[in-house]
Amino acid sequence: MTIYFYGADEIPHGCFSNFSPHAFLADGLRWPTSEHYFQAQKFAGTAHADRIRRAPSVMQAAELGRTRSYPLRRDWDGVKDDVMRRAVYEKFMQNQEIRLILLATGQQRLVEDTTTDHYWGRGSTGTGKNMLGRILTRTRTRTRLAGDGKV
């Protein structure tokens, strides 16, 4: 069976979205969402990254991160998957209620159900890379192996 997710308001799997309001600590700072963290890391070490972290809404953080008015860090393409892995892992490790939801998915396939993103989701053809779903699956396995949650 496959679990399709997209909107942060979907129950119970909306927490799989990077837009879900589950804060966590990373790099000594509080991040309101994993989207805030991910978008800010495109500009790590700059004032623009801090503007993204402090954005009052996840939509504003996403917009600030997608601007090309500021140069992306040079290694972005090489580190973006690791940045997402860290954001997802920290989010689920620091929020027990959603960690339990993730663990309760058993061995089900997790798919970000977006037609507009062929990298992070399934894309319009359904054949996208689904990297977010794969990272969630890896986080689920890593959490189980570490004994960090029980269902």
ABEGO torsion letter per residue (X at the ends): XBBBBABAABOAAAAABAABBBBBBBGGBBBABAAAAAAAAAABGBAAAAAAAABABAAAAAAAAABAABBBBAAAAAAAAAAAAAAAAAAAAABAAAAAAAAAAEABBBBBBBAABAAABAEAAGABAGAAAAAAAAAAAAAAAAGABBX
